[in-house]
Amino acid sequence: MTVKTELYHDNFQNFKRYNIPRAQLVIADIPYNLGAAAYASNPMWYVDGDNKNGESKKAKSAFFNGDGDFNLEEYFHFCGKLLKKEPKEKGKAPCMIVFCSFEQMQMLIEIARRHGYAHYIPLIFVKNYSAQVLKANMKVVGATEYALCFYREKLPKFINHGKMIFNWFEWKRDSTKEYPKIHPTQKPISVLKRLIEIFTEEGDVVIDPCAGSGSTLRAAHELGRHSYGFEVSRQFYTAAIDTMLNFDGEQTRMDI
């Protein structure tokens, strides 16, 4: 089976011009709207990660242009169009996974409900490390990530092969020799693969409206799923095309 993997340098709101199929799974790490506090607990706030060296260029800066004005209402509205319609049969319904901070969860639940996503499953990811080294004196630092799996009425397609699946997952860093580090909030391929394996089957369509490094597309490609992504930043788009999505020296199609 030939797997389609395409990344577009465009906003997901322009999805119609590309005539892409509707998705079984829409998955994205939405902008956190952290603004100038993006690196507040990250060692990159300082030169070489050491406060003795003074603040770096990243101090008091956002992760990327556009962070701070992401419209969540528009996001859920358009994701409703990217997802497949609810089928009549059971066990085939699509779903949407949104990575978020713990503090964002209730807000996202309320917005999602307004756009027809009446149900959700909270997901927790456990790390064996923390980026919050600047908060180490707090004794308890953040070592978890969060996401919400939203669905309309019917339970989404769920592939568990007869095994129990917990609502928490292990979060391990990618090997940079295998997967390049492109984006500051890039999610590990192993985590993305696990979610894609649970909620889709081989040949299904996965869409990432905020593709960033292209890691979701890479994970889907390696699992035999068709995948499509949108990225508004040319910097991240180009890096993803040149490295993350450069399969065996053959780049994915560059649609601009």
Protein Blocks (a to p, Z undefined) as FASTA:
>chain_A
ZZddddddddfklmmmnopacdfbdcddddehlmjmlmmmgcklpghhiaknopafknop
afbghihpacfklmmmmmmmmpccddfbghiaccddddddfklmmmmmmmmmmnopabcc
ddddddfbdfklmlmmnopacfbdcdddddfkbccdddeehpacdfbdcdddddfklmcc
fbfklccfklmmmmmmmmpcehiacddfblonommmmmmmmnopacddddfblklmmmmm
mmmmmgghiacdddZZ
